[in-house]
């Protein structure tokens, strides 16, 4: 991969992390036509290696495989992935590729809305190894955006075709649950997390450090699912389908020569299935709490200047129609309760699709459409909560081009337009176009008061 290809995939390049000579070349070449003649560094895979080694490709980490804590030189075959890949952008001070990544000073916290995770995963030499995060077929049922699911015999080319199709794996989303459903959800901001709770679009985590731990021990290392604890977790969550997923994944790892896993350093601790230790593992607790403090401290982006008259009108409409769920003042903590799926989605008509291995959890249910796909297997019943959605932070909305957790709406105006239908998810509308424009102006201008 070249730096140019990285940007085309939506990755962000931190100009301040590059060594001076490389930085100068990148700054100069960004002003050209980007051809190999005019921009040789941007078209050079060796430059990409140098950037990864310098921690200048946001979210990609060169790491020693001997687990001794040393940072090693990337040999071109392996990189690690960090939280920042989905939750950091740059200030675009050097370059901004329309629909892709940018080059500039890094800004931790805002969602990477142009990141093409599917395309990036498809560049891997063994994309089949991401099997738990792909759409599969269990007992004749395939749930997701694609017309049919993948299986243990699917070829690398078939997996890459799935990952590289934005209709199946939309840009700006990440399939964050290892459940065999094709359910990529939109990348979310990670600033001012002291105002956000619970965590996860289904509210499955009460604590920020628990969702961080789950990200490291399952999302960023799905091989934990074929450990004895991971298998027990899958069976608790999905019964026979969970056993099938574990067996098929183990088969793929054997066939493709994946060994030495699991890779993330974590202590064997806790109860399998608990939000604090889903697969019986927990990474360094001090690092988790340090990250809590960092994410709590990250400032929300400043809102753009908006039309004051329109925003005032929109505020009044918001106060009368939206405050049953949302705060007017974004400096207050987001209401921590979940909104029941049936309340949020009048068209929700679920049917049973399978049995769990833990009777204390909710039923495995599926309804037509994509809005509930994230919650078919994963929901908040682990902590004795209802199946529903956590409320989002209403910040950085001017930059946002994806709305609702399944990224099914592309603008604030569309979100509030009754033409979406009374049975659609989040059917809270303003029929009058002028009132809708006022509401959009108000939402665009929402921000947190300085501390």
C-alpha positions in Angstrom: 0.0 0.0 0.0 1.2 3.5 -0.8 0.3 6.7 1.1 -1.9 7.7 -1.8 -3.8 4.4 -1.5 -4.0 4.8 2.3 -5.7 8.2 1.8 -8.0 6.8 -0.8 -9.1 4.2 1.8 -9.9 7.0 4.3 -6.8 6.8 6.5 -5.4 9.9 8.1 -1.7 10.9 8.0 -0.3 12.8 10.9 2.1 15.3 9.4 3.7 16.2 12.8 4.8 12.5 13.4 6.8 12.3 10.2 10.5 12.9 10.2 11.4 16.4 8.7 12.7 15.3 5.3 9.6 13.1 4.7 7.3 15.8 5.9 8.8 18.3 3.5 8.3 15.9 0.6 4.7 15.1 1.5 3.8 18.8 2.0 5.3 19.6 -1.5 3.8 16.6 -3.3 0.3 17.2 -1.8 0.2 20.4 -4.0 0.8 18.5 -7.2 -1.4 16.2 -9.4 -0.4 13.2 -7.3 1.0 11.3 -10.4 4.0 9.0 -9.8 6.2 11.6 -11.6 5.0 14.6 -9.6 4.4 12.8 -6.3 6.9 9.8 -6.1 6.7 9.6 -2.3 2.9 9.5 -2.1 3.1 6.6 -4.6 5.9 4.7 -2.8 5.1 1.7 -0.6 8.4 2.2 1.3 7.2 5.7 2.3 4.1 4.0 3.8 6.3 1.7 5.8 8.3 4.7 7.1 5.1 6.4 8.1 3.7 3.4 10.0 7.1 3.1 11.8 6.9 6.7 12.7 3.3 6.3 14.0 2.2 8.8 11.4 -0.6 6.6 9.8 -3.4 7.2 12.4 -4.6 3.9 13.8 -1.9 1.6 12.3 0.8 0.5 14.7 4.1 -1.3 14.0 4.6 -3.6 16.9 7.1 -6.3 17.9 5.6 -9.7 17.7 7.7 -11.1 20.6 5.4 -9.4 23.2 8.3 -7.8 25.1 7.0 -4.3 24.6 9.6 -3.2 22.1 8.5 -1.2 19.1 10.0 -2.9 16.1 10.5 -1.9 12.5 7.6 -3.0 10.3 8.7 -5.7 7.9 5.8 -5.1 5.5 3.7 -8.1 6.7 2.0 -7.1 9.9 0.5 -4.0 11.6 -1.6 -3.6 14.7 -4.8 -1.5 14.8 -5.6 1.1 17.5 -8.8 2.8 18.5 -7.7 5.9 16.7 -8.3 4.4 13.3 -12.1 5.0 13.7 -12.0 7.9 16.2 -9.4 10.4 15.0 -9.1 12.8 12.1 -6.7 15.5 11.2 -7.1 19.3 10.9 -6.6 18.8 7.1 -4.0 21.6 7.2 -1.9 19.9 4.5 -4.5 18.1 2.3 -8.0 16.8 2.4 -9.0 14.1 -0.1 -12.7 14.5 -0.9 -14.4 11.3 0.3 -11.1 10.0 1.6 -8.5 10.7 4.3 -6.5 13.8 5.1 -3.1 15.0 6.0 -2.5 17.4 8.9 -2.2 17.6 12.7 -4.2 14.8 14.4 -7.4 15.5 16.3 -8.4 12.7 18.6 -12.1 12.2 19.3 -14.0 13.0 16.1 -15.4 10.0 14.1 -13.5 9.1 10.9 -16.6 9.3 8.7 -14.8 8.6 5.4 -12.8 5.6 6.6 -13.4 2.6 4.3 -12.8 -0.2 6.8 -14.1 -2.9 4.4 -11.6 -1.8 1.7 -8.8 -1.8 4.2 -9.6 -5.3 5.5 -9.8 -6.5 1.9 -6.1 -5.5 1.4 -5.0 -8.1 3.9 -3.3 -11.2 2.6 -5.7 -13.3 4.6 -9.0 -11.4 4.9 -10.8 -14.7 5.7 -9.2 -14.4 9.1 -11.8 -11.6 9.9 -14.5 -14.2 9.5 -16.5 -13.5 12.8 -17.0 -9.9 11.6 -18.5 -10.9 8.2 -22.0 -11.8 7.2 -22.5 -15.6 7.4 -25.3 -18.1 7.2 -26.5 -20.0 10.3 -29.0 -22.8 10.0 -30.2 -21.4 6.6 -30.4 -17.8 7.9 -28.2 -15.0 6.7 -28.6 -11.5 8.3 -27.1 -8.4 6.8 -27.0 -6.2 3.8 -25.7 -8.8 1.3 -28.3 -11.1 -0.3 -26.4 -14.2 1.0 -23.8 -14.9 3.6 -20.2 -16.2 3.4 -19.1 -19.5 4.7 -16.0 -21.4 5.7 -15.3 -22.4 2.1 -15.7 -18.9 0.8 -12.6 -17.8 -1.1 -10.3 -14.9 -0.4 -11.7 -13.2 -3.5 -15.3 -13.7 -2.3 -14.5 -12.2 1.1 -12.7 -9.3 -0.5 -15.7 -8.7 -2.8 -18.0 -8.5 0.2 -15.7 -6.2 2.1 -15.0 -3.9 -0.8 -18.7 -3.4 -1.6 -20.0 -0.2 0.1 -23.6 -1.5 -0.2 -22.6 -4.4 2.1 -19.9 -2.6 4.2 -20.7 1.2 4.1 -17.9 3.8 4.2 -17.7 5.3 7.7 -18.7 2.1 9.5 -17.2 -0.8 11.3 -18.7 -4.2 12.1 -17.9 -4.1 15.8 -19.6 -7.3 16.9 -18.3 -10.8 16.2 -21.7 -12.4 15.7 -21.7 -13.5 12.1 -24.2 -10.9 11.1 -23.3 -8.3 8.5 -24.0 -5.3 10.7 -21.5 -2.5 10.3 -22.4 0.5 12.4 -21.3 4.1 12.0 -18.0 5.3 13.5 -18.8 7.4 16.6 -17.0 10.2 18.3 -14.9 9.5 21.4 -14.6 13.0 22.9 -16.2 14.1 26.1 -17.1 10.6 27.1 -17.8 11.9 30.6 -21.1 13.1 29.0 -21.9 9.8 27.3 -23.4 6.6 29.0 -24.1 3.8 28.5 -21.7 2.7 25.8 -22.2 0.8 22.5 -25.1 1.6 20.2 -27.2 -1.1 22.0 -26.1 0.2 25.4 -24.5 -3.1 26.2 -21.8 -1.6 28.4 -22.4 0.5 31.5 -18.8 1.5 31.9 -16.4 3.1 29.4 -13.5 0.9 30.5 -15.6 -2.2 29.9 -16.3 -1.4 26.2 -12.6 -0.5 25.8 -11.6 -3.8 27.1 -14.0 -5.6 24.9 -12.7 -3.7 21.9 -9.2 -5.0 22.6 -10.0 -8.6 23.6 -12.6 -9.3 20.9 -13.0 -6.5 18.2 -9.2 -6.1 17.7 -8.4 -9.7 18.3 -11.3 -12.0 17.2 -9.0 -15.1 17.6 -10.0 -15.0 21.3 -13.3 -16.5 20.1 -11.7 -19.9 19.4 -10.2 -20.1 22.9 -12.3 -22.2 25.4 -13.5 -19.0 27.0 -14.4 -17.5 23.6 -16.3 -20.6 22.6 -18.3 -20.5 25.8 -19.1 -16.8 25.2 -20.3 -17.5 21.7 -22.5 -20.4 22.9 -24.0 -18.2 25.7 -24.8 -15.5 23.2 -25.9 -17.6 20.2 -26.3 -21.2 21.1 -25.9 -23.6 18.1 -25.1 -20.6 15.8 -22.3 -19.7 18.2 -20.8 -23.2 18.2 -21.0 -23.2 14.4 -19.2 -19.8 14.2 -16.4 -21.0 16.5 -15.9 -24.3 14.6 -15.9 -22.6 11.2 -13.5 -19.9 12.3 -11.1 -22.4 13.8 -11.2 -24.3 10.5 -10.3 -21.1 8.6 -7.5 -20.3 10.9 -6.0 -23.8 10.5 -6.4 -23.7 6.7 -4.7 -20.3 6.4 -1.9 -21.0 8.8 -2.8 -18.5 11.5 -1.0 -19.6 14.7 0.2 -18.1 18.0 -3.1 -16.5 19.0 -4.6 -14.9 20.9 -2.4 -11.8 20.3 -3.7 -9.1 22.7 -1.9 -9.2 26.0 -4.6 -9.6 28.7 -5.0 -11.4 32.1 -7.3 -14.3 32.4 -9.8 -12.9 34.8 -13.5 -12.4 35.4 -16.6 -14.3 34.5 -17.1 -15.3 30.8 -20.0 -13.3 29.4 -19.8 -10.4 31.9 -19.5 -7.0 30.2 -16.3 -6.5 32.1 -14.7 -9.7 30.7 -16.7 -11.1 27.8 -14.2 -13.7 26.9 -12.7 -14.1 30.3 -9.8 -11.6 29.6 -9.0 -8.1 30.7 -6.2 -5.9 29.5 -4.1 -3.7 31.9 -6.6 -2.0 34.2 -4.4 1.0 34.7 -4.2 1.6 30.9 -8.0 1.3 30.7 -8.5 3.9 33.4 -5.9 6.2 31.8 -7.8 6.0 28.6 -11.0 6.7 30.4 -9.5 9.9 31.7 -8.1 10.9 28.3 -11.5 10.3 26.5 -13.3 12.3 29.2 -10.9 15.2 28.7 -11.0 15.4 24.9 -12.8 18.6 23.9 -15.7 18.4 21.6 -15.2 20.3 18.3 -16.4 23.9 18.1 -19.6 24.2 16.2 -19.7 26.4 13.1 -21.3 29.8 13.0 -25.0 29.4 12.3 -28.0 31.7 11.6 -29.0 32.9 15.0 -32.7 33.5 14.1 -33.1 30.1 12.5 -31.3 28.4 15.3 -33.5 30.1 17.9 -36.6 28.9 16.1 -35.1 25.4 15.8 -34.4 25.4 19.6 -38.0 26.1 20.4 -39.1 23.3 18.1 -36.5 21.0 19.7 -37.8 21.9 23.2 -41.3 21.0 22.3 -40.7 17.8 20.3 -37.3 16.2 21.2 -36.7 16.6 24.9 -38.5 13.5 25.9 -35.2 11.8 24.9 -32.6 14.5 24.3 -31.1 17.3 26.3 -31.3 20.9 25.0 -28.0 21.7 26.9 -25.3 19.5 25.5 -23.1 20.2 28.5 -25.3 17.9 30.6 -24.7 14.1 30.6 -26.7 12.2 28.0 -29.8 10.5 29.6 -28.5 7.0 30.4 -31.6 5.1 29.8 -32.1 3.0 26.6 -34.9 3.7 24.2 -36.8 0.5 23.5 -36.4 -0.7 19.9 -40.2 -0.8 19.4 -40.5 2.8 20.5 -37.7 4.0 18.3 -38.8 1.9 15.3 -42.5 1.5 14.9 -42.0 -0.9 12.0 -40.1 -3.4 14.2 -41.7 -6.8 13.7 -39.3 -9.4 15.1 -39.4 -13.1 14.7 -37.3 -15.7 16.5 -34.2 -16.9 14.6 -32.4 -19.1 17.1 -31.8 -20.1 20.7 -29.2 -18.8 23.1 -27.1 -20.9 25.4 -28.0 -18.7 28.4 -31.7 -18.5 29.2 -31.2 -15.3 31.2 -30.5 -13.3 28.0 -33.1 -11.9 25.6 -34.5 -14.0 22.8 -32.6 -13.9 19.5 -35.0 -12.0 17.3 -34.7 -10.5 13.8 -36.9 -8.0 11.9 -36.7 -7.0 8.2 -34.3 -4.2 7.5 -30.9 -3.3 9.0 -31.8 -1.2 12.0 -31.9 -4.1 14.5 -29.1 -6.2 13.0 -26.5 -5.0 15.6 -28.9 -6.1 18.4 -30.0 -9.5 17.2 -27.2 -11.3 19.2 -25.7 -8.4 21.1 -27.9 -6.3 23.4 -28.0 -5.0 26.9 -29.6 -8.1 28.4 -26.2 -9.0 29.8 -26.8 -6.3 32.3 -30.5 -7.0 32.6 -31.5 -4.1 30.4 -34.0 -3.9 27.6 -33.3 -4.3 23.9 -32.9 -0.8 22.6 -30.6 2.0 21.7 -28.4 4.3 23.7 -28.8 8.0 23.1 -26.0 9.7 21.1 -24.0 12.8 21.9 -25.6 15.6 19.8 -22.3 17.2 18.9 -20.2 17.6 15.8 -23.3 17.3 13.7 -22.3 19.8 11.0 -19.6 17.5 9.9 -21.6 14.3 10.2 -22.8 12.6 7.0 -24.1 9.4 8.6 -27.1 9.3 10.9 -28.7 6.5 13.0 -26.3 3.7 14.1 -26.8 1.7 10.9 -25.7 4.7 8.8 -29.0 4.5 6.9 -29.6 8.3 6.7 -27.3 10.7 5.0 -28.3 14.2 6.3 -30.1 16.0 9.1 -32.7 17.2 6.7 -33.4 13.6 5.6 -33.5 12.4 9.2 -36.3 15.0 9.9 -38.2 14.6 6.6 -41.5 12.7 6.9 -41.0 11.2 3.5 -38.8 8.5 5.3 -42.1 7.0 6.5 -44.0 6.7 9.7 -42.8 3.1 10.3 -39.1 3.9 9.7 -36.6 4.1 12.5 -36.6 7.4 14.5 -39.8 8.7 12.8 -39.7 12.1 14.5 -40.4 14.6 11.8 -41.1 18.2 10.8 -43.3 18.3 7.7 -42.8 22.1 7.0 -39.5 22.6 5.1 -38.8 26.0 6.8 -39.2 24.6 10.3 -37.1 21.6 9.4 -34.3 24.0 8.1 -34.5 25.9 11.5 -34.1 22.6 13.4 -31.1 21.6 11.2 -29.5 25.0 11.9 -30.0 24.5 15.7 -28.5 21.0 15.6 -25.6 22.1 13.5 -24.8 24.8 16.1 -24.9 22.6 19.2 -21.7 22.6 21.3 -20.5 22.1 24.8 -19.9 25.1 27.0 -16.2 25.6 27.9 -15.1 24.0 31.1 
